[in-house]
Amino acid sequence: MLGISIILTLKLFKQGNSRFNAFVFFTIGASLWFIAEQIWTIYDVYHTDPFPSIADIFYLSAYPFFIIFFLISLKPIRKNISKKIWLFSFILSFAFCIPSIIACLDSLQTNDSLDVTAKSIALSYPILSSFQLVPVVVGIMFLAKKDVSYFWMLLLFGFLIYCISDTFFLFSQLNNSYYDGHPVDVMYLYSFTFLIYALYNRLKLTNNSDIESQEMFTDKIKFETITKFGIPLTLMMFSLIVIISLISAFYYNFDNQFSADYVVPGVIVMITIFFAIIFILNKNMTRFVQMKTKELEEQKNNLTHIIDKKTQDLLKAERLSTIGELSGRLAHDLRNPLSVIKISLDLLKQSPADTKISDDVTTKRLELIESSVERISHQIDDVLDYVRNSPLKLSKRSIRKIILGSIEKISIPHNIKILVSDSDAEINCDYIKIDAAFINLILNSIQANPEGGTIEIKIKSDHDNVVVDFIDSGSGIPDEVMDKLFEPLFTTKQQGTGLGLASCKNIVELHKGKITVKNNPTTFTVRLPKNLES
C-alpha cells in the first residue's frame, strides 16, 4: 500500500494535480503504518509482544495525517455539506466510541494487569478512529446521493472497516484475549485489501490525460453499475466479514490460540469473493461503457444530421431574405442607368437625318448607353453569382491562366497597371466560378484606385494549397468596415449590389478554401486546395 501511495503521489506532483497536497498526507500516514508493522514484525521474530510499544506510537501518529487527507479531499464539496450532516457525522462517530470508553473505564477498575498508560493508549485507538470516522461518514453520505467511483467507494469503506476493527482490537486488549490470528486480524486484512485496491484504481486514473478532474467526489468516470450495486455489495461483504469474525470469536474459546488452519482459509475465501465481485463489476462496466458509447455515437450522428438540415434551412431562409431585400435595391439601382439609356435613345431619335455615328455628340451618347449597360450587366452578374448554388464542375486548371483570362474579360482603365507574377500551379476547381470570383476581386481593386495605380497579383504554392494575393495601391479600407466586407448586401459604393465580395467568399468556401483581407497595402488573399475532390 505504501509503494502504490508513493508512486501515486509522485505522479500527481508531476501532473500538477491539485490533489497532490492531500495525498502527501496520506502517504505520510501510510509510512507511519508501515514502520509500525515492521516494528511488530521484529517483536514477532524475538517472540515478544509488549503493549504499549513504539509501534503503537507510530500507529497512533498516522491518524492525524489521514484525517487531514480527508478534510483536504472534502474541500471541493464543503459548501454542499450542511451543518446537519456534520452534526450527524459527529454524533454517529462519537456514539461509536461510547462502548469503548465504558469498557475501558470498567477495565481500569477490575483489571490490574494493564497500567493507566497502556489502557490510555489502547483507548486512543477508538477515539482517534472516531475523529477519523467523521469525514468518512460525511463522504459516504455524499456518495449515497451522487454517482460514485471505484476509488472513493473502496477507500471510504476500507477506512470504515478499519475503524470498526480498532474497536474490536480494543476489547481484545482490555480482556487480554488478543493473540496472533485473532478474528480482528481478518478484519484488518480486509480493510487493507480495500485500501490497496482503491489506491491501485486511483493510480490507473492518473494515466488518463482526458480526465479533467480527478479530485475527491468529482471524478468524471461514473457508472450506473457501481451506483446501483457497488454500495450494497460492499456493505454485504462487510457484514459477512463481521458475522464470520463474531461467530469465530464466540465459537472458539478465546483462551485457545487460533491456528493458521482456521484463519487462512477464511481470509482466502473473503479475498476470493472480493476479487470475484470486482471482476464481475469490471466486466459489467465494460459492457455498459460499450453500450453507452454506441448510444452516444448514434445520438451524435442524429444531431449532426439535424444540425446539417437546420443549417441548410437557415441558409435557404437567409438567401430568400437576401433576395427579397436585393430586389428592392435593384429596382432603385437599375432605374438610373435605364433612365440614361432611355434619354440617350430619345436624343438619338431626334438627331438630324444626316447625323453620323462618328459625330462627337452621337459618340458621347453611345458611350453613355454602353457604360449604363455594363453597369446593369455587372449588377445582374453579382446577383446571379450569389444566388446560383450549382454543384462544382471540377477540372485541372492553371491558376495563372485563369487569372490572365479573367483580366482579358475586363475593360482595364488606361491609368491602371496590372502585374501578374510568373509563378504558376495547377488546381482542381470549377473554372467558371473561380473565374467569376477573380473578376470580382480585380474589379474591386480597380474601383479602389479611381485616380489610377497598380494592381499586383502574386501566386504562391506549397504542397497542398495555392495562395493568390490581390494587392492594390488604393487608400485602404476603413477599420470599422473591415469585418463587414464579406457580408451580403454590404457596400460602401453608391452604385453596387453589395454581393460582389459575398459571392467571392461563397465561391472560395465551396472550394474548401479561405479568403481574407488586410490593409497596408490593401491585400485580398485567396487560399485554395490544389487537389479538391468532388
N, C-alpha and C positions, 0 to 999 in steps of 0.2 A: 504493500500500500504506500509506503514511504517513497519507493522508487518511482511509482507512477505519479504521485503528487509532485515530486521534484521536477520530473520531465514536463508535466502539465504546466507548472508554474513558469518554467523557463520558456516554454512555447508561448504562453500568454504574454510574457515580457517582450519577446522578440516581435510579436504581432502588435504590440502597443495596446493590448486589450485592457479595458478599464477594470476587468475582474482580477487582474494580476495582484492588486493590493490585498484582496480578500484571500486569495489562495496562498499568499505568503504566510498569513497567519495559520491557515490550515496545515501547510507544510511544517511549520514550526511545531504545531500541536502533534502532528504525526511523528515528528522526530523525537519528541519527548516520550511518546508512547513506545517508540522503537527502542529507545535507550532503557526504558523501564523493563521491557520484555527481555532485553539482553542481560540485564542485571539479575532478573529472576531465573534466567537460564543458568547463569553462573551459580546461583543458590542451589538449583537442582543438581548441578554437577557435584557440588560439595555436600549434597543431602542435608541442606539447611533450609528452614522455612521461617525466617524471622518476620515478625509483624509487630509494630510497623518497621519498614525498611526504607533505604534510599530509593528503591524502586517506586514505593508509594508516593514519595515526594515528586518524582518525575511524572508519574501518572496524574496526580492532582494538579500539577503545574500546567498540564495540557488543556485543562478545561477552559481557562480564561481565553486562550487563543482560539479555541473552537467557537466560543460564544461571540468573540469579536468577528470571526469569519461570518457567522450567520447574520449578525447585525449589519455588517457592510453589505452582505448579499441581499438583505431585505430593503436596502436603501431605495432602489428604483420604485418599490411599491409602498413605501412608508406612508405616503399621502392617502393611499387607498385603505389603509388599515385603521379602523375606527378604534376609539378608546374602549368600547365594549369588547372587541376582540382581544386587545391587550389585557384587559382586566380578566376576561375568561381564561386566557392562557396562563396568567399568573396564578389564579385560584386553582386551576386544574393541576399545574405543575407542582405547587407547594402542598396541595392536598395529597399528591402522590408521595410527598416527603413525610407526612404526618406519621404513618405507621413506622417508618424508620426511626423517627425521633422517639416515639413511645417505646419501641423495642430497645433502643439504646439506653434510655433512662432506666428501664426495667433491669437491663443487664448491669448497669452501674451499681444497682442496689443488691443484686443477687449473685453476681459473678465477680470474684476477686482475681481470676486468672489473667485478666486484662487490666492494665492500668488506665488512668484517665487519658493519657496521651494516645495510647493505642485505640481506645474507644472513640476519641475525638477524631482521629484520622479515619477510622472506619466510618464514622458518621459523616465525614466530609465528602465521601463518595456520593451518597444520595443527595446531599444538599447542593453540591456543585452540579450534579446531574439535573436537579430541579431547575437551577438557573439556566442550564444549557437547554432544558426542555422547553422553556418559554418561546424562544424564536422558532424552535422546531414545530411546536403546536401551531404557532401563527402561520408558518409556511404551509403546513398540511391543510389548515383551514382555507388558505388562499387557493391551494391546488385543488381543493374539493369543488371550488366554484369555477375553475378555469381548466383548459386543456393542459395536460402535464407531459413532461418529457421523461425518458428513462432516467437520466442522470439525477434530477432533483427528487423524483419519486423514491428511487433506491437510496439516495443519500439521507433523506429525511427519515425514512423508516429504519434505515440502518442505525442512525443515532437514537431513534426511539427505542429500538430493541436493546441498544447498548445501555440506555438509562435504566430500563427495567432490569437488565442483568446486574447493574450495580446494586439495586435494592436486594436482589436475591443473594448477591455476594455479601452484603452487609449482614443479613440474617445468618448466613452460614458462618461468618466470622464471630458474631456475637455468641453463638451457642457452641463454638469450637467444632463445628461439623464439616468445615470445608476441607477438601482433600483434592489431590490431582485426579481429574476425571469426574469431578462433581458435575451434575446436570447443568449448573450455571455456566460451565465452560463451553457447553454446546451452544448456549445462547450467545456467549461472547463470540464464538467462532462464526455463528450465523450472522451476527451483526457485522463482523469484519468482512465476510463474504459479500454482503450488501455493499459496503463501502468501497471495496476493491473493484467490484464490477461497475459501480457508479462512476468512479474515477476513470476507469478504462473507457467507459462510454463517453465521458466528457472529453477525454483525450482525443478520441476519434473525431469529435466535433471540431477540434482546432484545425484539422486537416481540410475542412471545407471552407474555402475562402468566400463562397457565395452567401454564407450566413451572415446577415447584417449585425445581428446581436446575439451573443452567447451568454447573456447575463442571467442572473438568478430570476427565475419565474418569467423571463421574457424570451426564452428560446423560441426560434421561429418554426422548429420542427414539431408539429403537433399531429397526433394520430388518433383517429376515432377508436381504434382497438385498445390503446392504452387508456384513453379516457373512460371507456366503458368497463374494462376488465382489469386494468392494472392495479388499482387500489384494492378492489375486492380480493383479487388473487394474493396480493401482498399481505393483506390482513388475515386471509385464510391460512397462509403459510406461517405467519407469526403466531396465530392462535394454535396451530398444530404443534409448533416447536415448544410453546409454553405448556400445552397439555401433556406432551411427551415428557418434558422435563419434570413437571409436577408429579406425574404418575410414577416416573422413575425414582423421584426423591422419596415418595411415601411407600412405594412397593419394596424398595431395598432399604435395609436398615442403614442409617447414616453412620453407624459405628463401623460398618464393614466398608472396606475400600471398593470403589467402582473399578473394575478391571477394564483393560482396553477391549476385551471381548464384548463388553456391554456398550461402551461409548462409541468406538469406531464405527460399527455397523450403523448406529443411529445417525452419526454425522454423515456417513456416505449416503444413506437414504435421503436425508434432508437436502444435501448438496445436489444429489441427482434430481430430486423433484424440482429444486430451484432452477437448475440449468435446463431441464426439460421444458418448464414453463417459459423460460426466456427464449428457448429455441422456437417454441410454438408461436410466441408473440412476434418474434422476428420474422417468421415465415408469413404470418398473417399480415404484418405490416408491409412486407414486400409486395404481397398480392394487393393490399389496399392501395399502396402508392402507385402500382401499375394501373390499377383501375382508375384512380383519380387522375393520373397523367393522361390516360386515354380520354377521359371525360373533358379535361381541360383542353386537349388538342381539338376535340370536336367543337367545344364552345368557341375556341379561338377561330377555327375555320368558319363557323357560323357567323361570328361577329365580323370577321374580315369580309365575308360575302355581304352582310348587311351594310357595313360601312362603305364598301365599294358601290353598292346600289344607291345608298343615300347620297354619296358624293356625286355620282352621275346625275341623280335627280337635282341636286343643288346646282351643279354646273349647267344643267339644261335650263333650270329656272333663272339662273343668273344670266345665261345667254339670251333667253327670251326677254328678260327685263332690259338687258342692254340694247337689244334690237328695238324694243319699244321706245326707249329713250333716244336711240340713234335716229329713228325715223323722224322725230320732231326736229332734231338738229339738221338732218339732211334737207328737210323741207326748207329750212331757213338758209342753209349754206348754198344750196343749188339755185335758189331764187336769184341771187346776184349775178352769177355767170350766165344764167339763162336770159336774164334781162339784157345783159351786154350783147349776147348773140342776137336777140330779137331786134334791139335797136340798131345794131350794125347791119343786119339784113335789111331792115326797113330803109336805112340810109342808102344802101347799095341799090335797092329797087328805085329809089328816087334820083339816082345819078343820071346824067345826060346819056343819050343813046350812044354817043361817040366815046364814052369813058372806057379806058383800057385798064386791064388788071395791073399793068406796070405803073399806073399813076400812084403818086405818093399817098394821096388820100385813100384810095382803094386798098393799097397795100397795108396801110396802117389799120384799116377796119378789118381786113382779113387776119392780120396778126392778133387783133383783139379776140376775134372769133376762135382762132387756133388756141390761144392761151386759155380761154374760157373752157373750151372742150377738154384740154389737157387737165385743167383743174377738176372738172367734173369726173373725168376718167380716173384720175388719181384717187379721188374720194370714193368712187364706186369700187375700185380695186382694194382699197383699205377695208371696206365693209365686207367684200367677198372673201378676202384673205382671212379675216377674223371669224366670220360666220361659218365658212366652209370648214368641215371637220372630217374630211375624207381619209380613208386609210392611206398609209405611206406606200409609195411605189418605189422600192429601193433599187439602186443600181450603183455600180462603182463609177466614181467621177473624180476628175482632177479638181481640187479646190481652187487652184489658180485660174483654171479655165472658166469655172463657174463665175468667179469674181470679174474676170475680163468680159465675159458675156453679159453680166449684169450692167457693167459700165457702158457697153455699147448700146444698151436699150434706153439709156438716159440722155437727155439733152443737157450736156455739160456747159455751163456758162463760160465765157471766154476768160473770165478773171479767176477761175478755179482750176487748180492743177492737182491731178490725182496721181500718186505714186504707188505702185504695187511691187512688193518685194519679189525677188526671183525665186525664192524657195517654194516648194510645192509638196503636196501629199495627196494620196487618194483616200476618199472616204466613201462609205456605203450610205447613200442618202436619197431622199426624194428630190430630184433635181428641180422640179417646178417650184416646190415650196421653199427650198433653200435659196433659189434664185430670187424669189419674191421677197424673202427676208433681207437678203443682201441689197437689193434695190432700195428697200425702205431705209436701211441704215445709211446708204450712200446719199440718198435724197435728204435724209435728216442732217447729215454733215454739211451738205451744200447749203441747206436753208439756215444753218448755224453760222454761215460765212457770207452774209449779204454784201459785204464790202470786198469780197474776194479773199482768196487764201489757198492753203494747201491741205489736201486730204491724203494721209498716208495709210496704206493698208499693209499690215505686216502679217506674215504667215509663219507660224512656228508649229512644230510637232514633236511628240515623244512616241513612246512605244504604243500607247493606247489611244491618244487623243490628238486632235488638231486644234490649234488656238489661232483665231483671226482677230487682230486688233484694228479697229477703225478709228484713226486719230485725226482730229481736225484742229485747225488753228483759230477756232472761234473764241468768243469771250467766256465760254464756260457755262455751266448750269448752276443756277442758284441752289444753295444747300437746302432750302425749305421745300423744293420740288423734287429733289433727287430721289426720294423714296417713293414718289408717286408716278414716276416716268412711265412705268410699265402697266399702270392701271388702265382698264378700258375707259374710254371717253375723256381721259385727262389730257389736256393740251394747253400749251402756252401760246399757241399761234391763233391769230384772228381767223385764219382760214385753215381748217383742219378738222378731221373727224375724231382725233384722239385715239385712233385704233391702229396707227402705224406701228408703234413700238410694242403695243399689246399683242399685235399679230406676230411680230418678230419673236417675242417671248414664247408665244404659243407654239410656233413652228419649231423653235430650238428645243423646247421641252418635249415635243412629240418625238424628237430625235434623241431623247435621253441626254440632252446637253444642258448648258447653262449660259445665260447672258448676264453680264454685269456692266456697270458704268462707273467711271471716276473722273475727277477733274484734274487740271494742271498736268498735261493738257487733257482736253475732253477726249476720253477713250471709251468706246464701246467694245467689250471683249466677248467673243463668242467661242465657247469651248464645245467641241463635238466629238463623239467617239468615232474612231476610224471604222470599226467593224460592227456596226449596228445590225442586229438580227431582227427579222420581221416577226 
